[in-house]
Amino acid sequence: MISAGRSGSEAPARDAAHRAARQRPFAVAAAALFAVALVLAAPTARAQDLEPRSYTNTPVGLNFLIAGYGYADGEMAFDPSLAIVDARFHTNTEVVAYARSLGVWGNSAKFDIVVPFTSFSASGVVAGEPKQRVMSGFNDPRFRLSMNFYGAPALTVKEFADYRQDVIIGASLQVSAPLGQYDNTKLINIGNNRWSFTPQLGVSKAWDSWTVEVIPGVTFYTDNRDFNQGGTLAQAPIYTVQVHVIYGFQSGMWLALNGVWFSGGRTTVNGAQGDNLQANTRAGLTVALPVDRANSVKIHASTGTATRTGAEFSGIGIAWQYRWGGGY
């Protein structure tokens, strides 16, 4: 009787242990997917940047120094079948940038460098267990060369006074270098330990005070071959299309309504492909206010309008710009 009683009491315990054993691989996989999502959340936010007036004409020989701050808060969307809920993140980013306008083959061009410092915090419930990550450090710097091929000749400041835009066609290439904070013993980092390359095509058309821009682009990523102590993280390209409708005032102030669609970005970790294909849209507003001949302030805000998977967030930022040179 004692033996039978003990056997009956042990059966539920054995069943519970078996259920836990079966659930453990799923919980580990969900935790890994959550970590990968955190790795990609901040870069995804950058990939969704809305940048009006990227292909306007600018007098050659000007220098621009920019200092900015941005805040973003949002959530990460996952396949509903996964045991990941209440996944949220927020970032605080300070940026210092330098740009110079150039003349290349008789057309206007620009080169810029962006150095961001990011504080990142995220939390979520993974397979019933709370997870959290807080970190800060320098992000990967970005370098970009843009050039207009049609409708934007290289002009001095004096010559530019008589210029009127019609149609501008240009292109750019932005490179993100793996120089940010990275520790291969940590699953989640500020830096990405990989290169990315973003070619874009820009088309801009002006009608009096109105300008419409359409900017398709794609971001390619090299593999991170030291992900989580020797693993390999690969990511498919992310395709984007930006649209901006801009109104310029006689005072020099301008206002832009912005939208972006992006798709792709599925990740693979150590050969296992994730179910995180993105197909999302965002909308935003940008206001630029001139202070004097050399200084201006730009304020921008954006929010997600549709998200399949990945980061859905709202953000706001402000940037101060100082320009000099070119006889200005």
C-alpha positions, 0 to 999 in steps of 0.5 A: 500500500505504501509502495502504491501510494508513493507511485501515485504521488510521484506520477504527477511530479513526473508528468510535470517534469516531462512537460517542463522538459518539453517546454524548455527548448521552446523557452530557450528558443523564445529567449534567443529570439527576444535577444535577437530582437533587442540586438536589431531594435536600435538599428531598425529604428535607424533604418526607419529614419525619415530624412527630407531634403536629402537631395536638395541643391546646396552651394559648394564649400559649406561646412555644417556642424550638427548636434542632436538628441532623439528619444524613441519608445515602443514595442517589439512585435512577434509572431503571436504563437511565440511566448513573448509578451509585453516586449518594450524598449526605449532609447536616448540618442545623442548625435554629433555630425559633420557635413561638407558640400562639394562640387563633383563633375559640375554637380552638387554633392555632400559628404557627412559623418554621424557619430551617435551615443545611445542609451538603450533599455528593453524589457519583456516576458519570455516564456513566463520569465521577465527579461530586461537589458539596460546598456549605453555606449557609442553606436556604429558611426555612419559615413555618407556620400551623396551626389546629384546627377541632374538638376542641381549644378555645383554653384557658389553662394553668389551664383546660388542666389539665382538658382530655382529648383525644378527636377533633381535626380541624385544618389547616395551611399551610406556606410555604417562601420563596426566601431561601436561598443561591442563585447562578444561575451554579451548577447546584446550590444550597442554596436553591431560588429558588422558593416552595413551599406545603404545605396539610395536613389533620390528624385525631387520635384519642386512646384513653387513653394512645394517639393515632393521627394521619392527616395527608394533604397536598400540596406545590405548587411555583412555577417556578425561572425562573433555573435554571442561568443563565436556564433554567426548572425546574418540578416537579409537586406531591408528595402525602403521607400521614403516619400516627403511632401515639403512646403517652404516659407519665404522666411526660410522655414520649411515643413515636411510630411514624411512617410516610409515603407520598409520590408525584409530584414529576416535574420538567421542565427547559426543557420536557423532562420527566424520568422521575423520578416518585416513589412512595416510603415511609418509617418512623421513630421519635420519642422526646420526653423532658421535662427540667423544666417548661420544657425538653424533648429530642426524638430522631428517626430514620427510614429509607426502606422503598421507593423508586421514584426520588428520594432514599432515605436514613436520618436521625437528629436531636435537638432541644432545646425551651424554652418560656415565657409563658402564665402557665406 
